Amino acid sequence: MSSVNGRLEDVKRIIRQSSCEGDSKDHVLRYRQEAELRDTRAIPIRDHGTKVDNSTNLNELQREKPFNLLLKYEKSFNTRPGKCKNFSYKFDVSCPGPLVGYSRPIPFSVRNEVRAQMEQMKKDGILEISTSTHLNPFINCDARKVNRFMTADRARVQPINELLQQFHRARFISTRITCIHSFSVRIPGLPVY
C-alpha cells in the first residue's frame, strides 16, 4: 500500500514541478525550453496520473496497475495520428487490374487543414508519396472495393470458454456458472440442484 501511495506522491511531485510554482528562474527557463522541444501532441504524465486519481471505484492497490501501464506505454498515448512500430502486417491484395471508381475530391472548406495534416504525417513518417492502382492519398476514395480482392486471414479464433478461463486464472468453466441467473427463478416441476 505504501509503494502505491509513494508512486502517486511521486507523480504529484512531478506535476508540482512541471507547473513551475515557487521554482527558481533557471528552472522555469529550462522548463520552457524543454516544452518548446517536446511534441505538443504528446499527452503529459500529469494527465495520466489525473486519470488514475479520478477513478473512484478502484482502491490504492488496483490503481497501481493502470498507472504502471500508462507509464510503460507513455509514448503511445498522444493526440497525433499514430505510427505503429511494434506491429507490421502485409495485406495480400490480388487484383486483376486497376480499380476504377468514383473519387470524391476533398471539399474546399477543409482542404488546407487536410493538406497540413498530411504534411505533418509525412514528416512523422506515417505517410509516403507513392503510386498505386488502388488508392490515391490526395483523393478520398471508397476503399471497400479493395476488400473483395484481399486474401482473407485464416487465423483461428479461440473458443469463448478458453477466453473466459483466462480471467482470474480459472482452470475450468462449467455451464452452471454461465447460467447462474437461472437459480433466481424457481420453475415448478424441475428439481433444485
C-alpha atoms as a printed R data frame, in Angstrom:
    type eleno elety resid chain resno       x       y       z
1   ATOM     1    CA   MET     A     1   0.000   0.000   0.000
2   ATOM     2    CA   SER     A     2   2.807   2.402   0.834
3   ATOM     3    CA   SER     A     3   4.510   1.767  -2.527
4   ATOM     4    CA   VAL     A     4   1.347   2.802  -4.372
5   ATOM     5    CA   ASN     A     5   0.983   5.917  -2.258
6   ATOM     6    CA   GLY     A     6   4.659   6.648  -2.828
7   ATOM     7    CA   ARG     A     7   4.309   6.352  -6.601
8   ATOM     8    CA   LEU     A     8   1.210   8.546  -6.646
9   ATOM     9    CA   GLU     A     9   3.062  11.065  -4.484
10  ATOM    10    CA   ASP     A    10   5.951  10.977  -6.988
11  ATOM    11    CA   VAL     A    11   3.513  11.799  -9.773
12  ATOM    12    CA   LYS     A    12   2.020  14.642  -7.766
13  ATOM    13    CA   ARG     A    13   5.550  15.945  -7.121
14  ATOM    14    CA   ILE     A    14   6.292  15.814 -10.859
15  ATOM    15    CA   ILE     A    15   3.069  17.698 -11.529
16  ATOM    16    CA   ARG     A    16   4.015  20.354  -8.994
17  ATOM    17    CA   GLN     A    17   7.485  20.654 -10.516
18  ATOM    18    CA   SER     A    18   6.129  20.890 -14.046
19  ATOM    19    CA   SER     A    19   3.751  23.667 -13.059
20  ATOM    20    CA   CYS     A    20   6.806  25.751 -12.026
21  ATOM    21    CA   GLU     A    21   5.179  27.108  -8.872
22  ATOM    22    CA   GLY     A    22   7.752  28.566  -6.486
23  ATOM    23    CA   ASP     A    23  10.765  27.406  -8.529
24  ATOM    24    CA   SER     A    24  13.820  29.402  -9.481
25  ATOM    25    CA   LYS     A    25  14.039  31.424 -12.696
26  ATOM    26    CA   ASP     A    26  16.603  28.987 -14.121
27  ATOM    27    CA   HIS     A    27  14.234  26.078 -13.641
28  ATOM    28    CA   VAL     A    28  11.373  27.994 -15.266
29  ATOM    29    CA   LEU     A    29  13.576  28.903 -18.243
30  ATOM    30    CA   ARG     A    30  14.807  25.306 -18.601
31  ATOM    31    CA   TYR     A    31  11.218  24.004 -18.374
32  ATOM    32    CA   ARG     A    32  10.063  26.403 -21.093
33  ATOM    33    CA   GLN     A    33  12.934  25.360 -23.372
34  ATOM    34    CA   GLU     A    34  12.099  21.684 -22.850
35  ATOM    35    CA   ALA     A    35   8.441  22.427 -23.557
36  ATOM    36    CA   GLU     A    36   9.364  24.015 -26.881
37  ATOM    37    CA   LEU     A    37  11.355  20.916 -27.884
38  ATOM    38    CA   ARG     A    38   8.635  18.452 -26.867
39  ATOM    39    CA   ASP     A    39   5.954  17.362 -29.279
40  ATOM    40    CA   THR     A    40   2.850  19.318 -28.306
41  ATOM    41    CA   ARG     A    41   0.657  16.418 -29.344
42  ATOM    42    CA   ALA     A    42   2.055  14.135 -26.617
43  ATOM    43    CA   ILE     A    43  -0.068  13.717 -23.506
44  ATOM    44    CA   PRO     A    44   1.974  14.730 -20.419
45  ATOM    45    CA   ILE     A    45   2.464  12.389 -17.465
46  ATOM    46    CA   ARG     A    46   0.423  14.641 -15.184
47  ATOM    47    CA   ASP     A    47  -2.683  13.835 -17.251
48  ATOM    48    CA   HIS     A    48  -2.044  10.103 -16.852
49  ATOM    49    CA   GLY     A    49  -1.819  10.495 -13.083
50  ATOM    50    CA   THR     A    50  -5.025  12.534 -13.086
51  ATOM    51    CA   LYS     A    51  -6.879   9.796 -14.946
52  ATOM    52    CA   VAL     A    52  -5.812   7.235 -12.355
53  ATOM    53    CA   ASP     A    53  -6.655   9.550  -9.440
54  ATOM    54    CA   ASN     A    54 -10.144  10.221 -10.840
55  ATOM    55    CA   SER     A    55 -11.148   6.550 -10.736
56  ATOM    56    CA   THR     A    56 -13.274   6.302  -7.609
57  ATOM    57    CA   ASN     A    57 -14.146   2.620  -7.921
58  ATOM    58    CA   LEU     A    58 -10.516   1.418  -7.549
59  ATOM    59    CA   ASN     A    59  -8.599   1.050  -4.318
60  ATOM    60    CA   GLU     A    60  -4.946   2.064  -3.959
61  ATOM    61    CA   LEU     A    61  -3.572  -1.340  -4.971
62  ATOM    62    CA   GLN     A    62  -5.792  -1.505  -8.052
63  ATOM    63    CA   ARG     A    63  -4.726   1.985  -9.132
64  ATOM    64    CA   GLU     A    64  -1.105   0.902  -9.398
65  ATOM    65    CA   LYS     A    65  -1.705  -1.428 -12.373
66  ATOM    66    CA   PRO     A    66  -3.250   1.114 -14.784
67  ATOM    67    CA   PHE     A    67  -0.761   3.741 -13.661
68  ATOM    68    CA   ASN     A    68   2.184   1.421 -14.392
69  ATOM    69    CA   LEU     A    69   0.629   0.564 -17.747
70  ATOM    70    CA   LEU     A    70   0.270   4.240 -18.621
71  ATOM    71    CA   LEU     A    71   3.886   4.871 -17.631
72  ATOM    72    CA   LYS     A    72   5.141   1.861 -19.583
73  ATOM    73    CA   TYR     A    73   3.407   2.901 -22.805
74  ATOM    74    CA   GLU     A    74   3.586   6.665 -22.276
75  ATOM    75    CA   LYS     A    75   4.871   7.337 -25.788
76  ATOM    76    CA   SER     A    76   1.856   5.516 -27.258
77  ATOM    77    CA   PHE     A    77  -0.655   7.891 -25.688
78  ATOM    78    CA   ASN     A    78  -0.767  11.086 -27.696
79  ATOM    79    CA   THR     A    79  -3.196  13.073 -29.785
80  ATOM    80    CA   ARG     A    80  -1.407  12.709 -33.105
81  ATOM    81    CA   PRO     A    81  -2.164  10.058 -35.723
82  ATOM    82    CA   GLY     A    82  -0.136   7.044 -34.686
83  ATOM    83    CA   LYS     A    83   2.802   5.348 -36.301
84  ATOM    84    CA   CYS     A    84   2.825   1.788 -35.041
85  ATOM    85    CA   LYS     A    85   6.362   0.426 -34.828
86  ATOM    86    CA   ASN     A    86   5.535  -2.647 -32.764
87  ATOM    87    CA   PHE     A    87   3.466  -4.471 -35.365
88  ATOM    88    CA   SER     A    88   3.583  -4.845 -39.119
89  ATOM    89    CA   TYR     A    89   1.218  -6.563 -41.489
90  ATOM    90    CA   LYS     A    90   1.335  -7.178 -45.205
91  ATOM    91    CA   PHE     A    91  -2.021  -7.167 -46.952
92  ATOM    92    CA   ASP     A    92  -2.204  -9.761 -49.708
93  ATOM    93    CA   VAL     A    93  -4.110  -7.990 -52.492
94  ATOM    94    CA   SER     A    94  -4.546  -9.798 -55.780
95  ATOM    95    CA   CYS     A    95  -6.413  -7.597 -58.209
96  ATOM    96    CA   PRO     A    96  -6.745  -8.401 -61.920
97  ATOM    97    CA   GLY     A    97  -6.365  -4.772 -62.863
98  ATOM    98    CA   PRO     A    98  -6.613  -1.240 -61.570
99  ATOM    99    CA   LEU     A    99  -9.744  -0.352 -59.673
100 ATOM   100    CA   VAL     A   100 -11.820   2.271 -61.348
101 ATOM   101    CA   GLY     A   101 -14.103   4.157 -59.054
102 ATOM   102    CA   TYR     A   102 -15.721   7.474 -58.498
103 ATOM   103    CA   SER     A   103 -13.355   9.533 -56.415
104 ATOM   104    CA   ARG     A   104 -14.595  12.452 -54.396
105 ATOM   105    CA   PRO     A   105 -12.241  15.418 -54.049
106 ATOM   106    CA   ILE     A   106 -11.656  16.879 -50.619
107 ATOM   107    CA   PRO     A   107 -14.075  19.791 -50.013
108 ATOM   108    CA   PHE     A   108 -12.557  23.257 -50.395
109 ATOM   109    CA   SER     A   109 -13.611  24.260 -46.868
110 ATOM   110    CA   VAL     A   110 -11.277  21.701 -45.253
111 ATOM   111    CA   ARG     A   111  -8.641  21.281 -47.962
112 ATOM   112    CA   ASN     A   112  -5.997  23.440 -46.219
113 ATOM   113    CA   GLU     A   113  -6.402  21.583 -42.910
114 ATOM   114    CA   VAL     A   114  -6.212  18.210 -44.666
115 ATOM   115    CA   ARG     A   115  -3.058  19.202 -46.527
116 ATOM   116    CA   ALA     A   116  -1.456  20.489 -43.313
117 ATOM   117    CA   GLN     A   117  -2.316  17.226 -41.557
118 ATOM   118    CA   MET     A   118  -0.910  15.202 -44.461
119 ATOM   119    CA   GLU     A   119   2.318  17.213 -44.440
120 ATOM   120    CA   GLN     A   120   2.678  16.577 -40.712
121 ATOM   121    CA   MET     A   121   2.065  12.853 -41.250
122 ATOM   122    CA   LYS     A   122   4.727  12.824 -43.991
123 ATOM   123    CA   LYS     A   123   7.200  14.474 -41.582
124 ATOM   124    CA   ASP     A   124   6.339  11.875 -38.928
125 ATOM   125    CA   GLY     A   125   6.975   9.083 -41.435
126 ATOM   126    CA   ILE     A   126   3.397   7.821 -41.371
127 ATOM   127    CA   LEU     A   127   2.585   8.690 -44.986
128 ATOM   128    CA   GLU     A   128   4.822   8.412 -48.000
129 ATOM   129    CA   ILE     A   129   4.308   9.546 -51.562
130 ATOM   130    CA   SER     A   130   3.881   6.569 -53.868
131 ATOM   131    CA   THR     A   131   1.878   5.407 -56.845
132 ATOM   132    CA   SER     A   132  -0.799   2.774 -56.527
133 ATOM   133    CA   THR     A   133  -3.564   1.332 -58.648
134 ATOM   134    CA   HIS     A   134  -5.737   1.030 -55.560
135 ATOM   135    CA   LEU     A   135  -5.768   4.354 -53.737
136 ATOM   136    CA   ASN     A   136  -4.618   7.890 -54.184
137 ATOM   137    CA   PRO     A   137  -3.830   9.603 -50.853
138 ATOM   138    CA   PHE     A   138  -4.831  13.024 -52.178
139 ATOM   139    CA   ILE     A   139  -8.313  11.885 -53.204
140 ATOM   140    CA   ASN     A   140 -10.940  10.457 -50.910
141 ATOM   141    CA   CYS     A   141 -11.779   7.013 -52.362
142 ATOM   142    CA   ASP     A   142 -14.168   4.323 -51.284
143 ATOM   143    CA   ALA     A   143 -11.779   1.546 -50.223
144 ATOM   144    CA   ARG     A   144 -14.479  -1.090 -49.748
145 ATOM   145    CA   LYS     A   145 -13.838  -2.290 -53.293
146 ATOM   146    CA   VAL     A   146 -10.323  -3.301 -52.279
147 ATOM   147    CA   ASN     A   147 -11.718  -5.685 -49.637
148 ATOM   148    CA   ARG     A   148 -13.037  -8.005 -52.364
149 ATOM   149    CA   PHE     A   149  -9.515  -8.557 -53.694
150 ATOM   150    CA   MET     A   150  -7.768  -9.125 -50.366
151 ATOM   151    CA   THR     A   151  -6.924 -12.666 -49.343
152 ATOM   152    CA   ALA     A   152  -8.623 -13.285 -46.014
153 ATOM   153    CA   ASP     A   153  -6.628 -14.345 -42.967
154 ATOM   154    CA   ARG     A   154  -7.204 -17.825 -41.677
155 ATOM   155    CA   ALA     A   155  -6.314 -17.201 -38.055
156 ATOM   156    CA   ARG     A   156  -8.188 -19.421 -35.621
157 ATOM   157    CA   VAL     A   157 -10.242 -17.595 -33.017
158 ATOM   158    CA   GLN     A   158 -10.142 -19.085 -29.532
159 ATOM   159    CA   PRO     A   159 -13.398 -20.602 -28.283
160 ATOM   160    CA   ILE     A   160 -15.283 -18.392 -25.854
161 ATOM   161    CA   ASN     A   161 -14.742 -20.841 -22.977
162 ATOM   162    CA   GLU     A   162 -10.969 -20.586 -23.361
163 ATOM   163    CA   LEU     A   163 -11.161 -16.802 -23.401
164 ATOM   164    CA   LEU     A   164 -13.349 -16.740 -20.292
165 ATOM   165    CA   GLN     A   165 -10.978 -19.077 -18.450
166 ATOM   166    CA   GLN     A   166  -8.183 -16.546 -18.782
167 ATOM   167    CA   PHE     A   167  -9.935 -14.263 -16.306
168 ATOM   168    CA   HIS     A   168  -8.918 -14.737 -12.663
169 ATOM   169    CA   ARG     A   169  -6.666 -17.686 -13.650
170 ATOM   170    CA   ALA     A   170  -9.587 -20.116 -13.870
171 ATOM   171    CA   ARG     A   171  -8.688 -23.671 -14.817
172 ATOM   172    CA   PHE     A   172 -12.166 -24.700 -15.908
173 ATOM   173    CA   ILE     A   173 -15.585 -23.223 -16.507
174 ATOM   174    CA   SER     A   174 -18.893 -25.010 -16.257
175 ATOM   175    CA   THR     A   175 -22.204 -24.362 -17.924
176 ATOM   176    CA   ARG     A   176 -23.660 -23.942 -14.451
177 ATOM   177    CA   ILE     A   177 -21.526 -20.807 -13.985
178 ATOM   178    CA   THR     A   178 -22.713 -19.325 -17.265
179 ATOM   179    CA   CYS     A   179 -26.400 -19.834 -16.396
180 ATOM   180    CA   ILE     A   180 -26.237 -18.884 -12.720
181 ATOM   181    CA   HIS     A   181 -29.088 -16.427 -13.262
182 ATOM   182    CA   SER     A   182 -31.483 -19.397 -13.615
183 ATOM   183    CA   PHE     A   183 -31.205 -20.060  -9.869
184 ATOM   184    CA   SER     A   184 -33.081 -16.875  -9.089
185 ATOM   185    CA   VAL     A   185 -36.306 -18.162 -10.695
186 ATOM   186    CA   ARG     A   186 -37.934 -21.312  -9.372
187 ATOM   187    CA   ILE     A   187 -39.610 -23.304 -12.134
188 ATOM   188    CA   PRO     A   188 -42.342 -25.623 -10.837
189 ATOM   189    CA   GLY     A   189 -41.779 -29.295 -11.595
190 ATOM   190    CA   LEU     A   190 -37.997 -29.043 -12.023
191 ATOM   191    CA   PRO     A   191 -35.619 -30.292  -9.342
192 ATOM   192    CA   VAL     A   192 -33.465 -27.791  -7.489
193 ATOM   193    CA   TYR     A   193 -29.719 -28.532  -7.599
